[in-house]
Amino acid sequence: MLKKKILKALNDHINAEMYSSYFYLAMEAYFQSISLKGCAAWMRVQVQEELMHAMRFYDFVNERGGKVTLDAIAKPETAWTSPLAVFEAVLKHEGHVTGLINDLVDLAINEKDHATNNFLQWFVSEQVEEEASAAEIVEKLKLIKNDTSGLFMMDAELGKRVFTMPPPAAK
């Protein structure tokens, strides 16, 4: 059974993951509007990943006998000045999510909730990967600067990304 403090934090995090999905969907729409279909496809994979993350939390709360409480999802930003600005926003957002995950881990440790702490470790590792991926794209876009041929090559490369469902969480 989940303690009230943990249950509230996990429900809040479900909302944060749903917001992340919505945020990346707004970025996909931006890239579609400027005909960068590869960048849009990359964002679509992010949308799917964030939804999957939310569902992992949702399932965990239910498995632990908690009640999932859904809340409104905030409206995301919808306009950016460049592809670089979008990916800088991705990197900043992933850093924020890392902080949220770390706060959950700290809470689980403080509450001596070992099952939740164990569950969260997958997300700790996932955030390292998420931040590294976004940082690499930001650095490449900085190198490209205003070179449209470089941007088109980057767009083609990002378009190769496909969503792969990770293995189910260990029980």
QUIFENSUL-V904328 format. One record per residue. N is the residue number from 1. SS is DSSP state (@ for helix, = for strand, . for the rest). PSI is psi in whole degrees, 0 to 359 (* if undefined). Layout:
N:SS:PSI + N:SS:PSI
This chain:
1:.:136 + 2:.:139 + 3:.:154 + 4:@:317 + 5:@:317 + 6:@:315 + 7:@:315 + 8:@:316 + 9:@:320 + 10:@:319 + 11:@:319 + 12:@:322 + 13:@:328 + 14:@:315 + 15:@:319 + 16:@:321 + 17:@:323 + 18:@:320 + 19:@:317 + 20:@:317 + 21:@:316 + 22:@:319 + 23:@:314 + 24:@:332 + 25:@:322 + 26:@:322 + 27:@:321 + 28:@:316 + 29:@:320 + 30:@:311 + 31:@:323 + 32:@:320 + 33:@:339 + 34:.:18 + 35:.:33 + 36:.:79 + 37:@:328 + 38:@:316 + 39:@:321 + 40:@:317 + 41:@:320 + 42:@:317 + 43:@:324 + 44:@:322 + 45:@:320 + 46:@:318 + 47:@:311 + 48:@:318 + 49:@:316 + 50:@:322 + 51:@:318 + 52:@:321 + 53:@:314 + 54:@:318 + 55:@:328 + 56:@:317 + 57:@:316 + 58:@:309 + 59:@:320 + 60:@:315 + 61:@:315 + 62:@:318 + 63:@:329 + 64:.:9 + 65:.:15 + 66:.:169 + 67:.:123 + 68:.:131 + 69:.:112 + 70:.:146 + 71:.:170 + 72:.:147 + 73:.:127 + 74:.:152 + 75:.:129 + 76:.:164 + 77:.:149 + 78:.:358 + 79:.:138 + 80:.:162 + 81:.:344 + 82:.:164 + 83:@:322 + 84:@:316 + 85:@:323 + 86:@:310 + 87:@:334 + 88:@:322 + 89:@:323 + 90:@:310 + 91:@:315 + 92:@:316 + 93:@:317 + 94:@:326 + 95:@:320 + 96:@:315 + 97:@:321 + 98:@:316 + 99:@:319 + 100:@:317 + 101:@:315 + 102:@:321 + 103:@:321 + 104:@:318 + 105:@:314 + 106:@:317 + 107:@:315 + 108:@:319 + 109:@:313 + 110:@:326 + 111:.:0 + 112:.:38 + 113:.:87 + 114:@:326 + 115:@:316 + 116:@:318 + 117:@:314 + 118:@:314 + 119:@:318 + 120:@:340 + 121:@:327 + 122:@:319 + 123:@:327 + 124:@:312 + 125:@:320 + 126:@:321 + 127:@:328 + 128:@:314 + 129:@:316 + 130:@:314 + 131:@:320 + 132:@:318 + 133:@:312 + 134:@:319 + 135:@:320 + 136:@:318 + 137:@:317 + 138:@:313 + 139:@:319 + 140:@:319 + 141:@:327 + 142:@:322 + 143:@:322 + 144:@:322 + 145:.:243 + 146:.:19 + 147:.:103 + 148:@:326 + 149:@:323 + 150:@:320 + 151:@:318 + 152:@:324 + 153:@:318 + 154:@:318 + 155:@:316 + 156:@:319 + 157:@:314 + 158:@:331 + 159:.:348 + 160:.:348 + 161:.:136 + 162:.:151 + 163:.:130 + 164:.:122 + 165:.:125 + 166:.:163 + 167:.:154 + 168:.:153 + 169:.:141 + 170:.:144 + 171:.:*
